[in-house]
Amino acid sequence: DMAGHLAAATSTGGITFKQAGRVGDSPIVGAGCYADDQAGAISCTGHGESIMRLTLARYALSLTHDRPPAQACAEALGQMYARVGGC
């Protein structure tokens, strides 16, 4: 924004035949999207249940403090797959 603050946003296509009342990863801060003025901003897409279990956006962004963004994302996705079997 004009003050230099970051923002992140994520939309969803939803899941076919989802359960009534299901909340996906998009509205959960740290799961589908995350912004931190010091670290950066990120938006994720994919299997929402897996993304929520790891809070993928927050986790991936936390890895960027000592590695390039592409490497941080690859490691975060690997961790998600290893821990929760996400895709």
C-alpha positions in Angstrom: 0.0 0.0 0.0 1.0 3.7 0.1 2.7 3.2 3.5 4.8 0.2 2.2 2.8 -2.5 4.0 2.4 -5.9 2.2 -0.9 -7.8 1.7 -1.7 -11.3 0.4 -5.0 -12.6 -1.0 -6.1 -16.0 -2.2 -9.3 -17.0 -4.0 -10.7 -20.5 -4.1 -12.4 -22.7 -6.7 -13.7 -24.9 -4.0 -14.0 -28.6 -3.9 -16.7 -30.5 -5.8 -19.1 -32.3 -3.4 -17.6 -30.6 -0.3 -19.2 -31.1 3.1 -21.7 -28.5 4.2 -19.9 -26.0 6.4 -16.4 -26.9 5.2 -14.0 -24.0 5.5 -11.0 -24.2 3.2 -7.5 -22.8 3.5 -8.2 -19.5 1.7 -9.7 -17.6 4.7 -7.3 -19.1 7.3 -4.4 -16.7 7.8 -1.1 -18.6 7.5 -2.6 -21.4 5.6 -3.7 -20.2 2.1 -2.1 -16.8 2.4 0.2 -14.8 4.7 1.8 -11.3 4.7 4.5 -9.9 6.9 6.1 -6.5 6.3 9.5 -7.9 7.3 9.5 -11.2 5.5 7.2 -10.8 2.4 3.8 -12.0 1.2 2.7 -15.3 -0.2 -0.4 -17.0 -1.6 -0.8 -20.8 -2.0 -3.0 -23.0 -4.1 -3.6 -26.7 -4.1 -5.1 -29.2 -1.7 -6.6 -27.1 1.0 -6.7 -29.7 3.7 -3.0 -30.4 3.4 -2.2 -26.7 3.2 -4.2 -26.1 6.4 -2.5 -28.8 8.4 0.9 -27.4 7.8 -0.1 -23.7 7.6 1.9 -23.8 4.4 2.0 -20.1 3.6 3.4 -19.1 7.0 5.8 -22.0 6.9 7.2 -21.3 3.4 7.6 -17.6 4.2 9.5 -18.4 7.4 12.0 -20.4 5.4 12.9 -17.4 3.2 15.0 -15.7 5.9 18.0 -17.8 4.9 17.3 -19.3 1.5 15.9 -18.0 -1.9 12.1 -18.0 -2.3 12.1 -20.9 -4.9 14.1 -23.1 -2.6 11.9 -22.2 0.4 8.8 -23.1 -1.5 10.2 -26.4 -2.7 11.3 -27.3 0.9 7.9 -26.3 2.3 6.1 -28.4 -0.3 8.4 -31.4 0.5 7.7 -31.0 4.2 3.9 -30.8 3.5 4.1 -34.0 1.5 6.3 -35.8 4.2 4.1 -34.7 7.1 0.6 -34.8 5.8 0.8 -36.6 2.4 -0.5 -33.5 0.7 -0.1 -32.8 -3.0 
